Amino acid sequence: MLRSHLRQFGLFACAIGVIGLSAFASQHVWRENGLKSLQAVNEPRLQLIANAINAEIGRQDHLPVVLSLDADVQGALEALRDPGRSAPLLDRLNRKLARLSLEANTRAMFVIGPDGTVVASDDWDAPDTLVGRNLADRPYFALAVANNESSYLGLEPSTNRVRYYLAQAIRDTALRGVAVVRIEFDALEAAWEKAGERVVVTDSDGVVFLSSDPAYRYRGFGRFESPMRLVRSVTDRYLGARVDDIDGQILERRGADLVVRIDSPEQGTYLSQTNMLPEYGWTIHRLTELTTVNEDQRDGAIIGGSLSALIIILVLYVLQRHRAFLAASKSGAELQRQVAERTHELSESNTSLHSEIEERRRTEARLRATQNELVQAGKLAALGQMSAAIAHEINQPLAAIRTFMASTKIFVQRGDLGQVTRNLDLITDLAERMASITGHLKTFARKSEPGHPEPVAVERAVERTLVLLGSQIRGAGVRIEKDVAPDLLVNGHAVQLEQVILNLVGNALDAVAGQDQPWIRIRVRAFADTVAIAVADNGHGISADEIDRIFDPFFTTKPLGKGLGLGLSISYGIVQDFGGQIYAVNRPEGGAELTVELPRHRRETTAVEKAIHA
């Protein structure tokens, strides 16, 4: 008896060991997959951060050279020996630097004399102007004097923030001065913090000088990089400030990436991924919390343990059945009795199993019915959202109807029945247009055809669209350029073609809002079998990650309440129904251009026309 209990205990211990080993192996596999997925997701984000830093520096790195070649800068430096002659030149240079700094969106731009004194600066009229300060001891000045040009990363005493300086020496036969541009990264740090990114950028000594979290700034990141980083440069770029290393340790190395635990300035375990900026000697670090990886690891342990437990239960069940079969085969009589009993038990089990199967079928049927109801509810919700777009699509026709109604009252009072009739005809056309728009929304939702295409005059569609948008165009002060070839016909529907052009011109009006001299160009050209309608503007263009999505339903870049994202999607559906295509590109000189290509309709030449031409 004791021996049997010991055997059972041993089997139980082995089963627990197998389950534990399976759970450990499974959680390791799931953790590895989670970390690999997290690494793959973060690599593009890390590259975007590097591109942003390069872009911020790249758009300003040419300015010191430009200043060193500027005639006003050279003239002012040459006249420094004559105070009476240099004063007006320096005043003009100060104003020029202020204007250049404003246009180039540069934080600071100044010129240093050969003795290290700032002689001109874009902040010449500020109380704390740099003009008159002696910067001869600043490394970027000394390096530029020695090497003709320099770049230096260092702490600015007035703000206690790290700045990046680009300097260019100005020489003829001797040193005349040094032109300096100061680059700041405050906007990048604010953007990282707002986006919830955990990003730090270290200098060539492994010291954090940019961070989405101010607690990491001016702290050493060397213990998470190569051991060489623990020995810092003798250059005191932080003006004697104490630089403490971030407290933590490396838990795991994954190629170039690390799993680290940070104890201060805050506690946490992160995946640390880096991207080098060799041209500056900087390193970007992106820290990602491992919450999702830990959840994957936990789920993997549960799944692995559960699967092994099920396999063990199945094996034990098979062994138990085999043992029962061997016991039953020892005696024929006992076997018959046991078979009879077992048959009875199996019959009951079979009956119970049939009942369970029927119950499961009924449950599955109820589940399918519930799923169908959920699908129908989702469809009705989508239709409700699309119907809300009617307010956006018919806003301008309604405004035009109100205008025509008001003018009709005046014409009725004057007795001008001809003009009244024309206004009523226009109102009828606009009402039919609104009915057609609502019909198209229904057609768009059902993916149904509105009717057979017919010849449509493109020039007339453009003119009618501009009439509807006339007040908006004049109110925005937008210059309209038309280049429309006459007598061009396309296969489609007049109202829907006007709707497409209206959407394109309306989006262009939104795009040029805020421009100094806004303009929109509408160009219509004919080709062998197609007619191209292009609407271009001088707005801000379309970003690269949005240009492929602008025709998706409900996608919009406008503020909340300004649009539902259906205009271009509906236009895309209309053009597809016409057998054409629509696409968007960014113009090299700025702005965007949307082009619609439709099948061209050619008039059939009648017998009379042929005889006349003959």
ROKEPA-606911 format. One record per residue (C-alpha): residue number from 0; residue in three letters; chain; z, y, x. Coordinates in steps of 0.25 Angstrom, whole numbers, always signed. Layout:
N
R   num   residuo   cadena      up   north    east
R   NUM       ALA        A       Z       Y       X
...
//
This chain:
614
R   num   residuo   cadena      up   north    east
R     0       MET        A      +0      +0      +0
R     1       LEU        A      +4      +9     +11
R     2       ARG        A      -9      +6     +19
R     3       SER        A     -17      +9      +6
R     4       HIS        A     -11     +23      +5
R     5       LEU        A     -13     +26     +20
R     6       ARG        A     -28     +22     +18
R     7       GLN        A     -29     +31      +6
R     8       PHE        A     -22     +42     +14
R     9       GLY        A     -32     +40     +26
R    10       LEU        A     -44     +41     +17
R    11       PHE        A     -39     +53     +10
R    12       ALA        A     -36     +60     +24
R    13       CYS        A     -50     +56     +28
R    14       ALA        A     -56     +62     +15
R    15       ILE        A     -48     +75     +17
R    16       GLY        A     -53     +76     +32
R    17       VAL        A     -68     +74     +27
R    18       ILE        A     -67     +84     +17
R    19       GLY        A     -60     +94     +27
R    20       LEU        A     -71     +91     +37
R    21       SER        A     -82     +93     +27
R    22       ALA        A     -76    +106     +22
R    23       PHE        A     -75    +111     +36
R    24       ALA        A     -90    +108     +40
R    25       SER        A     -95    +113     +27
R    26       GLN        A     -87    +127     +28
R    27       HIS        A     -93    +128     +43
R    28       VAL        A    -107    +126     +38
R    29       TRP        A    -105    +136     +26
R    30       ARG        A     -99    +146     +36
R    31       GLU        A    -110    +145     +46
R    32       ASN        A    -121    +147     +35
R    33       GLY        A    -113    +159     +29
R    34       LEU        A    -112    +165     +43
R    35       LYS        A    -127    +163     +46
R    36       SER        A    -131    +169     +32
R    37       LEU        A    -122    +181     +35
R    38       GLN        A    -128    +183     +49
R    39       ALA        A    -142    +182     +43
R    40       VAL        A    -139    +192     +32
R    41       ASN        A    -132    +202     +42
R    42       GLU        A    -143    +202     +53
R    43       PRO        A    -152    +211     +45
R    44       ARG        A    -141    +221     +41
R    45       LEU        A    -137    +222     +56
R    46       GLN        A    -151    +225     +59
R    47       LEU        A    -152    +236     +48
R    48       ILE        A    -139    +242     +55
R    49       ALA        A    -146    +242     +68
R    50       ASN        A    -159    +248     +62
R    51       ALA        A    -150    +259     +56
R    52       ILE        A    -144    +263     +69
R    53       ASN        A    -157    +263     +77
R    54       ALA        A    -164    +271     +66
R    55       GLU        A    -152    +282     +66
R    56       ILE        A    -154    +283     +81
R    57       GLY        A    -169    +282     +81
R    58       ARG        A    -172    +293     +72
R    59       GLN        A    -165    +303     +82
R    60       ASP        A    -167    +297     +96
R    61       HIS        A    -179    +306     +98
R    62       LEU        A    -172    +319     +95
R    63       PRO        A    -166    +322    +109
R    64       VAL        A    -180    +320    +115
R    65       VAL        A    -187    +329    +105
R    66       LEU        A    -176    +340    +107
R    67       SER        A    -178    +339    +122
R    68       LEU        A    -193    +342    +121
R    69       ASP        A    -191    +353    +110
R    70       ALA        A    -195    +367    +115
R    71       ASP        A    -184    +374    +108
R    72       VAL        A    -174    +365    +115
R    73       GLN        A    -180    +367    +129
R    74       GLY        A    -182    +382    +127
R    75       ALA        A    -167    +384    +123
R    76       LEU        A    -162    +376    +135
R    77       GLU        A    -171    +384    +144
R    78       ALA        A    -166    +397    +139
R    79       LEU        A    -151    +393    +141
R    80       ARG        A    -150    +401    +154
R    81       ASP        A    -153    +414    +146
R    82       PRO        A    -143    +415    +135
R    83       GLY        A    -150    +427    +128
R    84       ARG        A    -163    +419    +127
R    85       SER        A    -157    +405    +124
R    86       ALA        A    -149    +410    +112
R    87       PRO        A    -160    +411    +102
R    88       LEU        A    -166    +398    +107
R    89       LEU        A    -153    +390    +106
R    90       ASP        A    -152    +396     +92
R    91       ARG        A    -165    +391     +88
R    92       LEU        A    -163    +378     +95
R    93       ASN        A    -150    +376     +87
R    94       ARG        A    -157    +378     +74
R    95       LYS        A    -168    +369     +78
R    96       LEU        A    -158    +358     +81
R    97       ALA        A    -151    +359     +68
R    98       ARG        A    -164    +358     +61
R    99       LEU        A    -169    +346     +69
R   100       SER        A    -155    +339     +67
R   101       LEU        A    -156    +341     +52
R   102       GLU        A    -170    +336     +51
R   103       ALA        A    -168    +324     +60
R   104       ASN        A    -154    +321     +53
R   105       THR        A    -147    +321     +67
R   106       ARG        A    -132    +323     +68
R   107       ALA        A    -133    +332     +81
R   108       MET        A    -143    +337     +90
R   109       PHE        A    -140    +347    +101
R   110       VAL        A    -145    +352    +115
R   111       ILE        A    -136    +352    +127
R   112       GLY        A    -138    +362    +139
R   113       PRO        A    -139    +357    +153
R   114       ASP        A    -124    +360    +155
R   115       GLY        A    -120    +351    +144
R   116       THR        A    -118    +362    +133
R   117       VAL        A    -124    +361    +120
R   118       VAL        A    -134    +373    +118
R   119       ALA        A    -140    +369    +104
R   120       SER        A    -136    +360     +93
R   121       ASP        A    -139    +357     +78
R   122       ASP        A    -125    +361     +75
R   123       TRP        A    -126    +374     +81
R   124       ASP        A    -120    +381     +69
R   125       ALA        A    -109    +372     +66
R   126       PRO        A     -94    +376     +70
R   127       ASP        A     -93    +364     +79
R   128       THR        A    -107    +365     +85
R   129       LEU        A    -111    +358     +98
R   130       VAL        A    -117    +370    +104
R   131       GLY        A    -109    +375    +116
R   132       ARG        A    -102    +362    +118
R   133       ASN        A    -103    +356    +132
R   134       LEU        A    -107    +341    +132
R   135       ALA        A    -110    +339    +146
R   136       ASP        A    -100    +328    +147
R   137       ARG        A    -106    +320    +136
R   138       PRO        A    -113    +307    +141
R   139       TYR        A    -125    +309    +133
R   140       PHE        A    -128    +323    +140
R   141       ALA        A    -125    +317    +154
R   142       LEU        A    -134    +305    +151
R   143       ALA        A    -145    +314    +146
R   144       VAL        A    -144    +323    +158
R   145       ALA        A    -145    +311    +168
R   146       ASN        A    -155    +302    +160
R   147       ASN        A    -163    +313    +152
R   148       GLU        A    -159    +305    +139
R   149       SER        A    -146    +298    +134
R   150       SER        A    -140    +291    +122
R   151       TYR        A    -125    +291    +121
R   152       LEU        A    -115    +285    +111
R   153       GLY        A    -102    +292    +111
R   154       LEU        A     -90    +298    +103
R   155       GLU        A     -92    +312     +97
R   156       PRO        A     -78    +319     +99
R   157       SER        A     -80    +329     +87
R   158       THR        A     -82    +317     +77
R   159       ASN        A     -76    +305     +84
R   160       ARG        A     -88    +298     +81
R   161       VAL        A     -98    +291     +90
R   162       ARG        A    -112    +298     +91
R   163       TYR        A    -125    +294     +98
R   164       TYR        A    -131    +304    +107
R   165       LEU        A    -146    +305    +111
R   166       ALA        A    -148    +315    +122
R   167       GLN        A    -161    +320    +130
R   168       ALA        A    -161    +329    +142
R   169       ILE        A    -170    +341    +142
R   170       ARG        A    -176    +344    +156
R   171       ASP        A    -187    +351    +163
R   172       THR        A    -184    +353    +177
R   173       ALA        A    -169    +352    +175
R   174       LEU        A    -160    +348    +163
R   175       ARG        A    -161    +358    +152
R   176       GLY        A    -152    +351    +142
R   177       VAL        A    -150    +339    +133
R   178       ALA        A    -154    +336    +119
R   179       VAL        A    -144    +328    +111
R   180       VAL        A    -145    +321     +97
R   181       ARG        A    -132    +315     +91
R   182       ILE        A    -134    +303     +82
R   183       GLU        A    -123    +299     +72
R   184       PHE        A    -121    +286     +65
R   185       ASP        A    -111    +290     +54
R   186       ALA        A    -121    +288     +43
R   187       LEU        A    -124    +274     +47
R   188       GLU        A    -109    +271     +48
R   189       ALA        A    -107    +276     +34
R   190       ALA        A    -119    +268     +29
R   191       TRP        A    -113    +255     +35
R   192       GLU        A     -99    +258     +29
R   193       LYS        A    -105    +261     +15
R   194       ALA        A    -113    +248     +15
R   195       GLY        A    -101    +240     +19
R   196       GLU        A    -107    +236     +32
R   197       ARG        A     -97    +232     +43
R   198       VAL        A    -105    +237     +55
R   199       VAL        A    -100    +242     +69
R   200       VAL        A    -109    +247     +81
R   201       THR        A    -104    +246     +95
R   202       ASP        A    -108    +253    +107
R   203       SER        A    -112    +248    +121
R   204       ASP        A     -97    +246    +124
R   205       GLY        A     -94    +238    +111
R   206       VAL        A     -87    +250    +104
R   207       VAL        A     -89    +252     +89
R   208       PHE        A     -95    +266     +87
R   209       LEU        A    -102    +264     +73
R   210       SER        A     -95    +256     +62
R   211       SER        A     -95    +255     +47
R   212       ASP        A     -80    +254     +48
R   213       PRO        A     -73    +266     +56
R   214       ALA        A     -62    +256     +60
R   215       TYR        A     -71    +249     +70
R   216       ARG        A     -76    +262     +76
R   217       TYR        A     -73    +265     +91
R   218       ARG        A     -68    +251     +93
R   219       GLY        A     -72    +240    +103
R   220       PHE        A     -81    +229     +97
R   221       GLY        A     -82    +222    +111
R   222       ARG        A     -74    +210    +108
R   223       PHE        A     -84    +205     +98
R   224       GLU        A     -96    +207    +108
R   225       SER        A     -98    +203    +122
R   226       PRO        A     -86    +204    +132
R   227       MET        A     -93    +215    +140
R   228       ARG        A     -91    +224    +128
R   229       LEU        A     -76    +224    +131
R   230       VAL        A     -79    +233    +144
R   231       ARG        A     -84    +246    +139
R   232       SER        A     -92    +257    +145
R   233       VAL        A     -85    +268    +154
R   234       THR        A     -92    +278    +145
R   235       ASP        A     -82    +284    +136
R   236       ARG        A     -90    +287    +124
R   237       TYR        A     -78    +287    +115
R   238       LEU        A     -71    +298    +122
R   239       GLY        A     -59    +291    +126
R   240       ALA        A     -56    +285    +113
R   241       ARG        A     -49    +271    +113
R   242       VAL        A     -58    +260    +109
R   243       ASP        A     -51    +247    +104
R   244       ASP        A     -58    +234    +102
R   245       ILE        A     -59    +228     +88
R   246       ASP        A     -49    +217     +87
R   247       GLY        A     -55    +203     +84
R   248       GLN        A     -61    +191     +89
R   249       ILE        A     -74    +183     +89
R   250       LEU        A     -72    +171     +80
R   251       GLU        A     -87    +165     +81
R   252       ARG        A    -100    +168     +88
R   253       ARG        A    -112    +166     +80
R   254       GLY        A    -123    +169     +90
R   255       ALA        A    -124    +184     +91
R   256       ASP        A    -114    +185     +79
R   257       LEU        A     -99    +184     +79
R   258       VAL        A     -89    +180     +69
R   259       VAL        A     -77    +190     +72
R   260       ARG        A     -63    +192     +67
R   261       ILE        A     -59    +207     +68
R   262       ASP        A     -44    +210     +67
R   263       SER        A     -45    +225     +69
R   264       PRO        A     -48    +236     +64
R   265       GLU        A     -49    +226     +52
R   266       GLN        A     -48    +211     +50
R   267       GLY        A     -59    +202     +46
R   268       THR        A     -69    +192     +51
R   269       TYR        A     -84    +196     +52
R   270       LEU        A     -97    +191     +57
R   271       SER        A    -101    +201     +68
R   272       GLN        A    -116    +203     +70
R   273       THR        A    -122    +212     +80
R   274       ASN        A    -135    +219     +83
R   275       MET        A    -138    +226     +96
R   276       LEU        A    -144    +240     +98
R   277       PRO        A    -148    +238    +113
R   278       GLU        A    -154    +252    +114
R   279       TYR        A    -141    +258    +111
R   280       GLY        A    -131    +248    +117
R   281       TRP        A    -125    +246    +103
R   282       THR        A    -121    +234     +95
R   283       ILE        A    -121    +233     +79
R   284       HIS        A    -110    +224     +74
R   285       ARG        A    -110    +220     +59
R   286       LEU        A     -97    +213     +54
R   287       THR        A     -99    +205     +41
R   288       GLU        A     -87    +199     +34
R   289       LEU        A     -87    +184     +33
R   290       THR        A     -82    +183     +19
R   291       THR        A     -94    +176     +13
R   292       VAL        A     -94    +166     +25
R   293       ASN        A     -80    +163     +23
R   294       GLU        A     -83    +160      +8
R   295       ASP        A     -95    +151     +13
R   296       GLN        A     -86    +144     +22
R   297       ARG        A     -75    +142     +11
R   298       ASP        A     -86    +137      +1
R   299       GLY        A     -92    +128     +12
R   300       ALA        A     -78    +121     +14
R   301       ILE        A     -76    +119      -1
R   302       ILE        A     -90    +113      -3
R   303       GLY        A     -89    +104     +10
R   304       GLY        A     -76     +99      +6
R   305       SER        A     -80     +97      -9
R   306       LEU        A     -92     +89      -5
R   307       SER        A     -85     +80      +5
R   308       ALA        A     -74     +78      -6
R   309       LEU        A     -85     +73     -16
R   310       ILE        A     -91     +64      -6
R   311       ILE        A     -78     +58      -3
R   312       ILE        A     -75     +56     -17
R   313       LEU        A     -88     +49     -19
R   314       VAL        A     -86     +40      -7
R   315       LEU        A     -72     +36     -13
R   316       TYR        A     -78     +34     -26
R   317       VAL        A     -88     +24     -21
R   318       LEU        A     -78     +17     -13
R   319       GLN        A     -69     +16     -25
R   320       ARG        A     -81     +10     -33
R   321       HIS        A     -84      +0     -22
R   322       ARG        A     -69      -4     -21
R   323       ALA        A     -69      -6     -36
R   324       PHE        A     -82     -14     -36
R   325       LEU        A     -76     -23     -25
R   326       ALA        A     -63     -25     -33
R   327       ALA        A     -71     -29     -45
R   328       SER        A     -80     -39     -38
R   329       LYS        A     -68     -48     -34
R   330       SER        A     -66     -54     -48
R   331       GLY        A     -77     -57     -58
R   332       ALA        A     -67     -56     -70
R   333       GLU        A     -61     -44     -65
R   334       LEU        A     -74     -38     -62
R   335       GLN        A     -79     -41     -76
R   336       ARG        A     -67     -34     -82
R   337       GLN        A     -68     -23     -72
R   338       VAL        A     -83     -21     -75
R   339       ALA        A     -80     -21     -90
R   340       GLU        A     -69     -11     -88
R   341       ARG        A     -77      -3     -79
R   342       THR        A     -89      -4     -88
R   343       HIS        A     -80      +2     -99
R   344       GLU        A     -76     +13     -90
R   345       LEU        A     -90     +16     -86
R   346       SER        A     -94     +17    -101
R   347       GLU        A     -83     +27    -104
R   348       SER        A     -87     +34     -91
R   349       ASN        A    -102     +34     -95
R   350       THR        A     -98     +39    -109
R   351       SER        A     -90     +50    -103
R   352       LEU        A    -101     +53     -93
R   353       HIS        A    -111     +54    -104
R   354       SER        A    -102     +64    -111
R   355       GLU        A    -100     +72     -99
R   356       ILE        A    -115     +72     -97
R   357       GLU        A    -117     +77    -111
R   358       GLU        A    -107     +88    -109
R   359       ARG        A    -113     +92     -96
R   360       ARG        A    -127     +93    -103
R   361       ARG        A    -121    +102    -114
R   362       THR        A    -114    +110    -103
R   363       GLU        A    -127    +112     -96
R   364       ALA        A    -134    +116    -109
R   365       ARG        A    -124    +126    -111
R   366       LEU        A    -125    +131     -97
R   367       ARG        A    -140    +132     -98
R   368       ALA        A    -139    +140    -111
R   369       THR        A    -129    +149    -105
R   370       GLN        A    -138    +151     -93
R   371       ASN        A    -150    +154    -103
R   372       GLU        A    -141    +165    -110
R   373       LEU        A    -138    +171     -96
R   374       VAL        A    -152    +172     -92
R   375       GLN        A    -156    +178    -106
R   376       ALA        A    -145    +188    -104
R   377       GLY        A    -149    +192     -90
R   378       LYS        A    -164    +194     -95
R   379       LEU        A    -159    +203    -107
R   380       ALA        A    -151    +211     -97
R   381       ALA        A    -163    +213     -88
R   382       LEU        A    -171    +217    -100
R   383       GLY        A    -161    +227    -103
R   384       GLN        A    -161    +233     -89
R   385       MET        A    -176    +234     -89
R   386       SER        A    -176    +241    -103
R   387       ALA        A    -167    +251     -97
R   388       ALA        A    -178    +255     -88
R   389       ILE        A    -186    +261    -100
R   390       ALA        A    -178    +274     -99
R   391       HIS        A    -183    +275     -84
R   392       GLU        A    -197    +272     -88
R   393       ILE        A    -199    +281    -101
R   394       ASN        A    -191    +292     -96
R   395       GLN        A    -203    +301     -92
R   396       PRO        A    -211    +297    -104
R   397       LEU        A    -199    +301    -113
R   398       ALA        A    -198    +314    -106
R   399       ALA        A    -213    +317    -108
R   400       ILE        A    -212    +314    -123
R   401       ARG        A    -201    +324    -124
R   402       THR        A    -209    +334    -117
R   403       PHE        A    -222    +331    -125
R   404       MET        A    -213    +331    -138
R   405       ALA        A    -207    +345    -135
R   406       SER        A    -221    +351    -132
R   407       THR        A    -227    +344    -144
R   408       LYS        A    -217    +352    -153
R   409       ILE        A    -221    +365    -146
R   410       PHE        A    -236    +362    -149
R   411       VAL        A    -233    +358    -163
R   412       GLN        A    -227    +372    -165
R   413       ARG        A    -239    +378    -159
R   414       GLY        A    -248    +370    -167
R   415       ASP        A    -255    +364    -155
R   416       LEU        A    -258    +350    -162
R   417       GLY        A    -268    +346    -151
R   418       GLN        A    -257    +347    -140
R   419       VAL        A    -247    +340    -150
R   420       THR        A    -257    +328    -152
R   421       ARG        A    -258    +327    -136
R   422       ASN        A    -243    +328    -135
R   423       LEU        A    -241    +317    -145
R   424       ASP        A    -252    +308    -138
R   425       LEU        A    -244    +310    -125
R   426       ILE        A    -231    +306    -132
R   427       THR        A    -238    +294    -138
R   428       ASP        A    -243    +290    -125
R   429       LEU        A    -229    +292    -119
R   430       ALA        A    -223    +284    -130
R   431       GLU        A    -233    +273    -128
R   432       ARG        A    -230    +273    -113
R   433       MET        A    -215    +271    -115
R   434       ALA        A    -218    +260    -125
R   435       SER        A    -227    +254    -114
R   436       ILE        A    -216    +256    -103
R   437       THR        A    -205    +248    -112
R   438       GLY        A    -216    +238    -115
R   439       HIS        A    -218    +236    -100
R   440       LEU        A    -203    +234     -97
R   441       LYS        A    -203    +223    -108
R   442       THR        A    -216    +217    -101
R   443       PHE        A    -210    +218     -87
R   444       ALA        A    -198    +211     -92
R   445       ARG        A    -206    +200     -99
R   446       LYS        A    -217    +200     -88
R   447       SER        A    -228    +201     -99
R   448       GLU        A    -241    +208     -99
R   449       PRO        A    -242    +221    -107
R   450       GLY        A    -257    +219    -110
R   451       HIS        A    -271    +219    -104
R   452       PRO        A    -274    +229     -93
R   453       GLU        A    -283    +240     -96
R   454       PRO        A    -291    +251     -88
R   455       VAL        A    -281    +263     -84
R   456       ALA        A    -285    +276     -78
R   457       VAL        A    -276    +278     -66
R   458       GLU        A    -278    +293     -65
R   459       ARG        A    -274    +295     -80
R   460       ALA        A    -261    +286     -77
R   461       VAL        A    -257    +295     -65
R   462       GLU        A    -259    +308     -73
R   463       ARG        A    -251    +303     -85
R   464       THR        A    -240    +299     -76
R   465       LEU        A    -240    +312     -69
R   466       VAL        A    -239    +319     -82
R   467       LEU        A    -227    +311     -86
R   468       LEU        A    -220    +314     -72
R   469       GLY        A    -225    +328     -72
R   470       SER        A    -211    +335     -75
R   471       GLN        A    -204    +326     -65
R   472       ILE        A    -214    +328     -54
R   473       ARG        A    -213    +343     -56
R   474       GLY        A    -198    +343     -57
R   475       ALA        A    -197    +336     -44
R   476       GLY        A    -207    +345     -37
R   477       VAL        A    -216    +333     -33
R   478       ARG        A    -230    +335     -28
R   479       ILE        A    -240    +325     -34
R   480       GLU        A    -252    +321     -26
R   481       LYS        A    -263    +314     -34
R   482       ASP        A    -275    +307     -28
R   483       VAL        A    -280    +299     -40
R   484       ALA        A    -294    +293     -40
R   485       PRO        A    -301    +296     -54
R   486       ASP        A    -306    +286     -64
R   487       LEU        A    -298    +274     -59
R   488       LEU        A    -294    +263     -68
R   489       VAL        A    -285    +251     -67
R   490       ASN        A    -282    +239     -75
R   491       GLY        A    -268    +241     -82
R   492       HIS        A    -261    +249     -93
R   493       ALA        A    -261    +264     -93
R   494       VAL        A    -246    +266     -97
R   495       GLN        A    -241    +256     -87
R   496       LEU        A    -249    +262     -76
R   497       GLU        A    -243    +275     -79
R   498       GLN        A    -230    +269     -79
R   499       VAL        A    -232    +263     -65
R   500       ILE        A    -237    +277     -59
R   501       LEU        A    -226    +284     -66
R   502       ASN        A    -216    +274     -59
R   503       LEU        A    -222    +276     -46
R   504       VAL        A    -223    +292     -47
R   505       GLY        A    -208    +292     -53
R   506       ASN        A    -203    +284     -41
R   507       ALA        A    -211    +293     -31
R   508       LEU        A    -204    +305     -38
R   509       ASP        A    -190    +299     -36
R   510       ALA        A    -194    +296     -21
R   511       VAL        A    -198    +310     -18
R   512       ALA        A    -186    +316     -24
R   513       GLY        A    -179    +325     -13
R   514       GLN        A    -191    +327      -5
R   515       ASP        A    -195    +341      +0
R   516       GLN        A    -210    +340      -4
R   517       PRO        A    -211    +328     -13
R   518       TRP        A    -225    +323     -17
R   519       ILE        A    -231    +311     -24
R   520       ARG        A    -245    +306     -21
R   521       ILE        A    -252    +297     -32
R   522       ARG        A    -265    +291     -26
R   523       VAL        A    -275    +282     -34
R   524       ARG        A    -286    +275     -27
R   525       ALA        A    -296    +265     -31
R   526       PHE        A    -300    +253     -23
R   527       ALA        A    -310    +241     -25
R   528       ASP        A    -302    +234     -36
R   529       THR        A    -289    +242     -37
R   530       VAL        A    -283    +256     -39
R   531       ALA        A    -271    +260     -31
R   532       ILE        A    -261    +270     -36
R   533       ALA        A    -252    +275     -25
R   534       VAL        A    -240    +284     -27
R   535       ALA        A    -234    +290     -14
R   536       ASP        A    -222    +300     -12
R   537       ASN        A    -215    +306      +0
R   538       GLY        A    -201    +301      -4
R   539       HIS        A    -192    +293      +4
R   540       GLY        A    -200    +280      +3
R   541       ILE        A    -194    +266      +0
R   542       SER        A    -185    +258     +10
R   543       ALA        A    -190    +246     +16
R   544       ASP        A    -180    +237      +9
R   545       GLU        A    -183    +242      -5
R   546       ILE        A    -199    +243      -4
R   547       ASP        A    -200    +229      -8
R   548       ARG        A    -191    +230     -20
R   549       ILE        A    -195    +242     -27
R   550       PHE        A    -203    +234     -37
R   551       ASP        A    -191    +225     -41
R   552       PRO        A    -185    +227     -55
R   553       PHE        A    -173    +236     -55
R   554       PHE        A    -174    +240     -40
R   555       THR        A    -172    +254     -38
R   556       THR        A    -168    +264     -27
R   557       LYS        A    -164    +275     -37
R   558       PRO        A    -150    +279     -40
R   559       LEU        A    -143    +272     -52
R   560       GLY        A    -148    +278     -65
R   561       LYS        A    -161    +283     -59
R   562       GLY        A    -169    +270     -60
R   563       LEU        A    -169    +256     -64
R   564       GLY        A    -179    +250     -54
R   565       LEU        A    -189    +246     -64
R   566       GLY        A    -200    +257     -62
R   567       LEU        A    -207    +250     -50
R   568       SER        A    -204    +236     -55
R   569       ILE        A    -211    +239     -68
R   570       SER        A    -223    +246     -61
R   571       TYR        A    -224    +233     -52
R   572       GLY        A    -225    +225     -65
R   573       ILE        A    -235    +234     -71
R   574       VAL        A    -244    +234     -59
R   575       GLN        A    -243    +219     -58
R   576       ASP        A    -247    +218     -73
R   577       PHE        A    -259    +226     -69
R   578       GLY        A    -263    +217     -58
R   579       GLY        A    -260    +227     -47
R   580       GLN        A    -249    +229     -36
R   581       ILE        A    -239    +240     -33
R   582       TYR        A    -233    +242     -19
R   583       ALA        A    -225    +252     -11
R   584       VAL        A    -225    +257      +3
R   585       ASN        A    -218    +268     +11
R   586       ARG        A    -227    +279     +16
R   587       PRO        A    -226    +281     +32
R   588       GLU        A    -224    +296     +30
R   589       GLY        A    -213    +294     +20
R   590       GLY        A    -212    +291      +5
R   591       ALA        A    -218    +279      -3
R   592       GLU        A    -231    +275      -9
R   593       LEU        A    -232    +265     -21
R   594       THR        A    -246    +259     -24
R   595       VAL        A    -251    +253     -36
R   596       GLU        A    -264    +245     -35
R   597       LEU        A    -270    +241     -49
R   598       PRO        A    -283    +233     -52
R   599       ARG        A    -295    +244     -54
R   600       HIS        A    -302    +244     -67
R   601       ARG        A    -317    +247     -66
R   602       ARG        A    -325    +252     -78
R   603       GLU        A    -336    +243     -82
R   604       THR        A    -350    +250     -82
R   605       THR        A    -357    +250     -95
R   606       ALA        A    -372    +248     -97
R   607       VAL        A    -374    +262    -101
R   608       GLU        A    -367    +267     -88
R   609       LYS        A    -375    +257     -80
R   610       ALA        A    -388    +263     -86
R   611       ILE        A    -384    +277     -83
R   612       HIS        A    -381    +274     -69
R   613       ALA        A    -394    +267     -68
//
